[in-house]
Amino acid sequence: MKKSHLFSPFHLSNLTLQSRIILEYAENTLDKKTAYYVQCAKDQIGLIITNGAADTPAGSNREEAMNTAELDEWRPVIHRVHEAGGAIALQLFHTGRYAYKGEKSSDPAASSARLYPDKPEKMELHDIYQSIQAFADGALKAREAGFDAVEIGAAEGYLIHQFLSPYTNKRTDQWGGTFEKRLHFPLAVARHVREYTDAEFPIIFHLSGRDLSNHRDIEDETITLAEQLEASGIDMLHIGTGLNETRRSPLSSEDYACFIKAASAIKNHVSIPVAASYQRNRMEEADKILSDADVDLISIDKCWKDN
């Protein structure tokens, strides 16, 4: 099989990736992460994206999850990935209403007070501004620790997505209601992160192209958001799908086709790179997507091997 599409180098801001493959992978222990990441870098994965690091104590969904106060521990991991020829980005996120009480000192906080899984406190203005600042601080810490880029986690129903969706945002102030008001939080995060990092440091924004729910079709809204994110200084868009509670398993071929279609539709309206989420992890099929679809990169959730 020719690998001219998947395994061709790609330039993201000042960062040169050895391929057009992005890996999103979560593992519990740092030792296991290190060994796996190094092997993936040797296997020509272009960019490794860590599982999410919480921006505040209330933003984590479990006690052992990463947080941005511990990034110095990642310096040896980053060094080994670089030695293997790879690049690594830190995902920054806030789980919002997906957090659990009792696992941390802070109660869950979200755009609105809803009952999933434990009732979170509705974020007041100072909470919102604190979270925006925490995303920016986390990006600065990631750059100082040696990460090659950051990804702002705004897909699959986490806090930023909760502000975007009328399904989860029931606010009536300047942070909710109309689509224009629901855009305020994600755009404020994007602009503040850009302000806190130098212009050459790549910022990726991970958003859901579709909700996979019966509540709305968000394609037009997502395209508008994508255009405004580009204007805010975001360097790449990474298109996922769904809220956590609307994800279906097993996913069909039609589902994956919709994922790629959503990313391709966004790519037609922006000039920055767009990565499509692709969970089937089939190399030949992924290579064909890059050759046929209007997307720049493919993200997978585990490394593959040639058959």
C-alpha positions, 0 to 999 in steps of 0.5 A: 500500500502506498503511504503518500497521504498518511505518512507525508510530513505536515506543517502546523504553525512552526511545528513539522509533524512526521505524518498526518496521523494524530493519536489520542490515547489515555492510560492510567500510569505515566510509565505505561504512557511513556512506553506507548508514546515512544513506540508510537513516535517511532511508528511515525505517529505525527502528533500524540495528544495526551488525555485531558489535564484539568484546568481546575480541581472542579474540572476533573472527573476523577481523583487520579486524572492529570492536572496542569499543576503537575506538568513538570512530571512530563518533562522526561516523557516529552524528551523521550518522545522528541528523541523518537522523532515525535511531537506531543500536545497536552489536551486542556479540559474541564469536565463540567457536569461530568465531574463527581462529588466526593472525589475532590474538594471542589463541587462540580461546576457547569454552565447550568445546574443539571443532574448528570451525574451529580448536580453541579453548581451553576457557574457564577461570573467569577467562576467563568472568568476563573476557568477562562484564565485557568485554560490560559495558565494551563497552556502557558505551563504546557509550553514551559514544560516542553509540550509542542502544542496544546489542544483545547478540549471542547468536544463530547459534552465537556464544559466548553461544549456545555456552554455551546449546546442549548441542551446543556446551557440554560443560562439567560445572561450574556453566556447563554440563550442565543447562539451568539451568546453561547459562543462567548465562552469558547471564543473567550477561552480561545482568545485568552489561550492565544494571548498567553502563548507566543504566536508560533506555539500551535493551539488546536481546538477540539470540537464536536461537528455533530451532537448525535442527539435529537435536539438539533443539527449543529452543522451551521453553528459549528461552521460559524464557530470554526470561522470565528475560532480561526479569526481568534488565532486557533491554528488547527481544528480537530473535529469529534462527534457527540455529547458523551451521553449520545454516543452510540456503540458500536458505531456503524460505517454510516456514523464514521462517514458522518464524522468525516463529512462534518470535518470536511464541511468545516474545512470548506469554510476555513483556511487552517488545517482540519483533522477528522476523528476516525475511530476505526483505525484501519490504515488503508481506509484512513489513507483513502479518506485523506486522498478523497476527503477535504481534511488534512489529518486523521486522528485515531485512538490506538496505534495500528499495525500493517496487515 
